[in-house]
Amino acid sequence: MDLQKFSPWNWFRSEGHDAPTAGEARGGEPAPLANMHQELDRWMDGMMRQFGMPSVATRFGEMPALLRPRLDIAERDHDYLITVEVPGVEKQDLTLSLDADRLIIEGEKRQETTRQEDRYQRVERSYGSFRRLLDLPADARLDGIEAAFDKGVLRITVPRSGEAKASRREIPING
């Protein structure tokens, strides 16, 4: 089933060029090899953390698939509401910027400092930098974007111009 048919606007058009997601080819690798490569990356990251070493992400650059905040986008009559889950991230570690018609959400989830007597039995949480790119629709008013942060959730309100709503009209149903 093509879920893209249900979405009138492709908010993630630019994000797809940033990094491959699970199952996609990575650097020309077929999808099965890319999945195996990602699993190996996760395993190595876990092993390094167990021994108190920096993760693979901090040694060799970002690993976007490991830390990718989930978001919801709601279309309303007068605006769009974008909510982004960023638990464990401080407000000062978030950046929201606009590049032409792209909304860029960046941040970093920092690892808590550990004491020498801490001996981890298991580490499952991910740490590091993240970035989400959202292509704003043509009816988005870029000058009125507002953001608020509370309890690990970033709420972004993007006002809409009246143009898109004015182009809609109801069609009567006969019969």
CORNOR-V410585 format. One record per run of one state. SS is the DSSP state (2 for helix, 1 for strand, 0 for the rest). FROM is the first residue (numbers start at 1). TO is the last residue. If there is no record, write none. Layout:
ss->SS from->FROM to->TO
ss->SS from->FROM to->TO
//
This chain:
ss->0 from->1 to->2
ss->2 from->3 to->6
ss->0 from->7 to->14
ss->2 from->15 to->17
ss->0 from->18 to->30
ss->2 from->31 to->50
ss->0 from->51 to->55
ss->2 from->56 to->60
ss->0 from->61 to->70
ss->1 from->71 to->75
ss->0 from->76 to->78
ss->1 from->79 to->85
ss->0 from->86 to->90
ss->2 from->91 to->93
ss->1 from->94 to->99
ss->0 from->100 to->101
ss->1 from->102 to->109
ss->0 from->110 to->127
ss->1 from->128 to->135
ss->0 from->136 to->139
ss->1 from->140 to->140
ss->0 from->141 to->141
ss->2 from->142 to->144
ss->0 from->145 to->145
ss->1 from->146 to->150
ss->0 from->151 to->152
ss->1 from->153 to->160
ss->0 from->161 to->161
ss->2 from->162 to->166
ss->0 from->167 to->175
//
